[in-house]
Amino acid sequence: MIDSVLGKEEADNDARSEPAQRARAASSEPQPPLPDLPDGIIFFSLMNARKNFFVPSTENYFGGIKVSELKCDSGCNSMLLPITNLREIFEKFPCKDFRFEIKSGNGTAGRTIALTVVYKDCTKSFKLEIAKDLILNPVVISHKRLRFSLCEEDKTEILKSEIYNGFFTKDSIDKLSNSSIANQTRRHHGLLGRSILSQMASLKYCECELYVNPAQFNMPSTFDVLEGIIGSIKARLWYHLPEGFDDWKDDDFEYEDDERDEEI
């Protein structure tokens, strides 16, 4: 009798497990309603099977440039974005309105050579829209500069193509020409560091990080309330996680073959 009860409990736990719920999401069962999120939540991230916190959305825009994979890391100072289409960046930001610089730095991503874009009018800022498809009333975040990680292929294209003439000063071209970025591989995800995350309050609980406006977000008075909020987010997202979310990797970390936790 005890064995049968324990067996039922184990079966119930298996049925409630995240892999089981995601498998049912691909079946013909009807999807549950999508609950509204509390006021003040700017965006959130979830821990994937590789134990990295990514924004579970591909609808992230930085000055209109789409970044499909976005990792939150408060241990990083700056923001670093991938380049999927170099020409798009220069078409989106004409040199009459924007200034382009080549910068180098050290951080979570190691030694980085980056393409930095700023407005020539210092009163203007770039509009950042994160998880546009998940937040009912998305909050627009402002930032003074965009920073893109360059790889050897980008360097070669900038130096050899006439398309980019007029975008850079001689100092920037010299810095790029003399830079050694042969080992700097192309990034696949964006990195949100303290330069962005410090503009808001954060709350991490279990496998979820909430980034909130403290002036609008009512801090949960008990863990039960917090668990209810996290539960609502998870219930909403089991059916809407981006394809391959659990396999999104941290570009700045070397993985072993068994790093992926299949049970998450």
QUIPE-V957449 format. One record per helix or strand. SS is the DSSP state (~ for helix, > for strand). FROM is the first residue (numbers start at 0). LEN is the number of residues. If there is no record, write none. Layout:
ss->{SS	SS}
from->{FROM	FROM}
len->{LEN	LEN}
This chain:
ss->{~	~	>	>	>	>	>	>	~	>	>	>	>	>	~	~	~	>	~	>	>	~	~}
from->{1	17	40	52	60	64	69	78	85	97	109	125	140	144	151	161	169	189	193	200	207	222	244}
len->{15	8	7	2	2	2	3	3	7	10	10	4	3	5	9	3	9	3	4	5	5	15	3}
